[in-house]
Amino acid sequence: MILSPENSEGRLLMKSNKTYSFISRFAVFFFILMAIGWVAWFWWKDSITPVDTTNTTPVLFVVKSGEGVKSIAANLTQQNLIRSPTGFYILVKVLGLEKQIQAGDFRLNPSMDARTIAYELTHGILDLWVTTLEGWRDEEVAAKIAKDFDIPEQQFITYSKEGYMFPDTYLIPRDATAAAITTIMFNNFDKKFTDTMKQDVGKTGLTTEKAVILASIVEREGRSTLDRPVIAGILLKRLKADWPLQVDATLQYALGYQSYEKTWWKKYLTEEDKNIVSPYNTYRNTGLPPGPICNPGLESLQAVVYPKDSEYWYYLHDPSGVVHYATTIEEHNANISKYLQ
């Protein structure tokens, strides 16, 4: 078949038009992508640039323990330290810094760009979060401080005061001395053990100092919010009746560190342990021991100030930690046979 010149030219023209249309669509698509890219680039550059390059006023920024990047980014935006929480979040992810951000407080300022702030949050913490637990004795608190602040344990104990190193979560300057840390904890105790509580404790017949001693015992003996006031009431009745308290926790304190168990609180006491010669042996001695046996928390202090009256004079813990009360020695011995033998 022989094509006429008119047909050949028509087909070439149609092919040319299709090619032009394809190129046109590609060009439009390319320019759209370019436009999106430029917009994204300018947004990105703007989001990570400083909020105010001329403002170097320090801002205290706190990162809480366990706080996520999204929350941190939102707080940074709220304090006018970054331009975009989304930009900061993406930046941290791209830099791989998410797991390196530390809890603590930081001195930042609006002249820092987002990258600088992100890296700043991974080091150079001015303060450290430190948590001490209810029922720790001073040696245990000292071990925690030594680990976090590189302060010798004995140096901390020199300044500490058993019973008054209030268990809490603290934000402490990294360069704080042992004396400074113990003062922070003692001041916290003085704040939590309110003037009203100090006045009300007189109704129990105890001084503030004796109340702290008894609260330290209740802290180690009570396992729950419900048990502590009941145990405090039982121990107060025993004190007033001049009965020995017969508290295992005071024996544990007197026995001290157990190298085999690697604990300051011996887990299994023996009859021989009840005969040790110590002012903290409340099986041999009546009254309170000469000092606190640990650092009690607020609930134990409140339990002593506001004890619960009951008919009970005895109590014990079974192996699972449940408390069993008794009114008479016969009932108590029956509980011993039932739950401990």
Secondary structure, DSSP 8 states (H G I E B T S, - for coil): ----HHHHHHHHHHHHHHHHHHHHHHHHHHHHHHHHHHHHHHHHHHHHS-S-TT----EEEEE-TT--HHHHHHHHHHTTS-S-HHHHHHHHHHHT-GGG--SEEEEE-TTS-HHHHHHHTTS--SEEEEE--TT--HHHHHHHHHHHH---HHHHHHH--TT-S--SEEEEETT--HHHHHHHHHHHHHHHS-HHHHHHGGGGT--HHHHHHHHHHHHHH--STTHHHHHHHHHHHHHHTT-----HHHHHHHH--BTTTTBSS-SS--TTGGG---TT-TTTS-S--SS-SS---HHHHHHHHS----S--EEEE-TTS-EEEESSHHHHHHHHHHHT-
